[in-house]
């Protein structure tokens, strides 16, 4: 009769431990994708590189504008709340 194997019980992981593992997995995926994108960018011709750079710059500009609008809304909302309390 074969020996019965018992599995070791791993210590219970806390939600924080799972979150850290997920964050590390996401970071690894981002790193892998960035390296792949860099390789593709390096292999591209000059015309394509200019288009990519223009696209990235445009995206950054849009994200910056969205960020500023959100901050302005929060500021305006706080000022309105202060006025309403007076």
C-alpha positions in Angstrom: 0.0 0.0 0.0 1.5 3.4 -1.0 2.3 5.9 1.6 -0.3 8.5 2.0 0.9 12.0 1.3 -0.3 14.9 3.4 -0.3 18.3 2.0 1.2 21.0 4.0 -1.2 23.7 5.0 0.0 27.0 3.9 -0.4 29.8 6.4 -3.5 31.8 5.7 -2.8 34.7 3.6 -4.2 38.0 4.6 -6.0 40.3 2.1 -3.0 42.6 2.3 -0.6 39.7 1.3 -2.9 38.9 -1.7 -3.0 42.5 -2.7 0.7 42.8 -2.6 1.0 39.7 -4.8 -1.5 41.1 -7.3 0.3 44.4 -7.4 3.6 42.6 -8.1 2.0 40.5 -10.8 0.6 43.7 -12.4 4.0 45.3 -12.2 5.6 42.4 -13.9 3.0 42.5 -16.7 3.5 46.2 -17.2 7.3 45.7 -17.3 6.9 42.9 -19.9 4.6 45.0 -22.0 6.9 48.1 -21.8 9.9 46.0 -22.9 7.9 44.6 -25.8 6.7 48.1 -26.8 10.3 49.4 -26.7 11.5 46.6 -28.9 8.8 47.3 -31.5 9.5 51.1 -31.3 13.2 50.5 -31.8 12.5 48.4 -34.9 10.1 50.9 -36.4 11.0 53.3 -39.2 11.5 57.1 -38.5 8.0 58.1 -39.9 6.3 55.6 -37.5 8.4 56.8 -34.6 7.3 60.4 -35.1 3.6 59.3 -35.2 4.1 57.3 -32.0 5.7 60.2 -30.2 3.0 62.6 -31.4 0.3 60.1 -30.1 2.0 59.7 -26.7 2.4 63.5 -26.4 -1.3 64.0 -27.3 -2.4 61.4 -24.8 -0.3 63.0 -22.0 -1.9 66.4 -22.8 -5.4 64.9 -22.6 -4.7 63.2 -19.3 -3.2 66.4 -17.9 -6.3 68.4 -19.0 -8.6 65.8 -17.3 -6.5 66.0 -14.1 -6.8 69.8 -14.1 -10.5 69.8 -14.7 -11.0 67.3 -11.8 -9.0 69.5 -9.4 -10.9 72.6 -10.5 -14.2 70.9 -9.9 -13.2 69.8 -6.4 -12.0 73.3 -5.6 -15.2 74.8 -6.9 -17.3 72.3 -4.9 -15.4 73.1 -1.7 -15.9 76.8 -2.2 -19.6 76.3 -2.8 -19.9 74.2 0.3 -18.1 76.9 2.4 -20.5 79.5 1.0 -23.5 77.4 1.7 -22.4 77.0 5.4 -22.1 80.8 5.9 
